[in-house]
Amino acid sequence: ILMSTQKKGKTQDVLEFAKEYVRLGLTSCWGDTPDPKNHTTYNARTFLQPQLNKAAKRSEFLTKGDVNPKDFILFDRGAYKVVRTTKDNTGKKKFIENHIFPTLDFPSDHGILSTHLNL
């Protein structure tokens, strides 16, 4: 499930989102209280894209870009136990922190999540 959550800001805060899915009897691949610094997006507008006022220099992408924990796998609490969750922003089953994407090798603006669950 893709949710537009942020560390804090204009849209729903990631911890507010967690409280809501817990209230609904769900949990996530990140547990009931996800880490707001566990980012799955690292992208920013370039000066070649529309809306130049939103463009960011490479040195500004952490402050002006979309660097947020936006991706979750939700499931019924008690139905499964998370064994392992991994992120990938390379297409090679690894995640490089603070690495801007999409790239030519990884064309998505969100990392890929994979979660191994046990009954």
N, C-alpha and C positions, 0 to 999 in steps of 0.2 A: 504494500500500500504506500503510495506516495502522498505525503502530507506536507503542506507548505508551512513547516514550523521553522522557527528561528531561535537563536540563543536568547534574544530579547529584541523587540522591535515592533514593526507595524502589523505583522501577522501573529498567529497563535504561537505563544512561547512553547518550546518543546516540553517543558515540565507541566504546563497546563494541559497539553495534549495527553501526556502520560496519565495525569489524574483522571482525565475523561475516559481513556480506554480501560483503566483499572476499574472505574466506576461501572463500566459496562461488562465487567467480568472477563476482560481480556488482559493479556500481557504481550510483550514484544520480544523480539530477538535481542533487545538491549535490556530486558527486564522491566520491572515496574517503574524504575526511576532512571531513565537514560541520562548519560553524561552529556550535557549541553555542548561540550567541546569535542564530541565524537562526530566530526563533520563527514558528510557524504557528498557535499558539493564544494567545489573550489573553482568558481568561474567568475569572470568579470567581462564587461563590454570592452571592446577595443575601439580605437579611434577610426576604424574602418566600418563600424556598424552605425546604424541610426541612433539618434539620441546621444549626441556627443557629450551632453552635460552629464551623462552617466558613465562615460568612458573612464578607464583607470589606467594609470601607468603601472608597469609591472611592480614597482615598489609600493603601490597603493592597493593591490588587489585584496589584501586581508581586511582592509578597512572599507573600501568602496565596492568590493565584489560580493558575490553570493557565496559565503563560506558558512554553511549551516548544517545542522543535523536533520536532514529532510526525509530520510528513507527508513522505513520500518517494515518488519514482517510481523503481523499481528495474528494471534491465535488464542483460543480459549485457555484461560488460566486453569491449570490442573490437568489439562488434557495431554500436554507434552512437557518435556524438560529440555531446555537448550543445552546441547552438548558443546556447540561451537558456532560462532558467527564470524564470518570473514567479509572483508570489503575488497574490492578490486577496482582500480582506476587505470589499469594498464592493458587489460585483456590477457594478462599472463598470470592471473590468480595472485596478484599482490597489490598492495595499496601503498602509494608513496604520499606521505603527509606533506601538506603545503605545496602540492604539485598541481598546477593549473590544468584543467581539462574542460572541454574536449581538446583532443589533439588529433593529428592525422592518423595515429595508430589507435586511438580510443575516442570515437566520435560522439560519445554521450556526455551530457553535462551533469550527470549523476553517477556516483559509483554504483557498482553492482554488489548486491548483498547476496550472501549464501548462508543459510542456517541449517545445521544438522540437528534434528530433533529426535528424542527418544520418547516412546510411549510411557 
